[in-house]
Amino acid sequence: MEGDTETQNLRSVLITGGAGFIGSHLAEALLERGHQVTVIDNLSTGRFENIAHLTGHPRFRFAIDTITNEVVMDRLVSECDVIFHLAAAVGVELIIKNPVHVIETNILGTHAVLKVANRYRKKVLIASTSEIYGKNNQVPFSEEDDRLLGPTTKARWSYSTSKAVDEFLGLAYHRQMGLPVVIFRLFNTVGPRQTGQYGMVVPRFVQQVLRGEPLTVYGDGQQTRCFCDVQDVVRALIGLAECPQAIGQVFNVGSTEEVTILELAQKVLALADDIQSSRGAREQGSRGEGERIVFVPYAEAYEVGFEDMRRRVPDIRKIRALIGWEPKIPLEETLRRVIGYYAMLEASRR
Ligand code: UDP
């Protein structure tokens, strides 16, 4: 079978950013499938704890280093069959606070990976983002849609632009040099190990509810997102890596289950109450929803003049047609796992 041959060809996998939220789940899934997995991560946003449980595994190894270290990357790339390039600076808060770091990490990092990959003719899957579509409101977004970005004076758009340069560069390496490159645009991805430190809404809401703090809904809460479980995302990435026809193409990867941020806050509150009351823990539900959700203006949450995306929904027909992928895990199930994960973390800190 072609798929089996391809899996054989992809025996040894290098994951840049493999100690991050998505990278660590990908590493786990690949180990389960029998691959050799090497992670390179400088632990800037990734955390060693995310991969600590894998360190004893006979087919797992890691390098704590940056992807711009040419000597290290040369060796790791020469020894692998395929590279998942996930190392990047992400998160809206980080972009606003440290745009130099974001632009440099994303553009120079991807350039470094592509250069070495090309030296050894190794397949590269590059992580991109739904931010690519900018503030286009014509949902669902499909891969060939135009991008609509704000001015360069607004830091937010530097992230989208840095990732667009990554995509251009990847596609150029493919077209001009014949390098096997696949690009996947991740929409909002959620699951255990995602940190709220860089502004991501689900871990923030979950930590807030567990600490008895009000949930901070930005703006009017009517903006929508589709949250995809990280395990579904990982399945998509492996499927794309194993599919020779995916080379030279761009794919959306995300859920199509659209929720408003206010609905998300309400779901997190209801699930946390449900979990806590089934454990006989203190009842917070007696406080009215009004006290448990606060609306925070964007200017206060981010910066004056901040532009948010009103809706963000992927068109996933392309990946479905090619590899038969679609998300399977409902949001509620993911939220339960995320609540369980953070409850465990909080308990272990006490
Ligand atoms: N958001 C919010 N409260 C928070 C963090 C985020 O209401 O504490 C909102 C944010 O303004 C956005 C949505 O949740 O509309 C998703 O934010 P996130 O940063 O997770 O992802 P992105 O904006 O990149 O889709």
Residues whose N, C-alpha, C, O or C-beta is under 5 A from the ligand:
A	BS01	UDP	V92 G199 M200 V201 V202 R204 T216 V217 Y218 Q223 I261 D308 M309
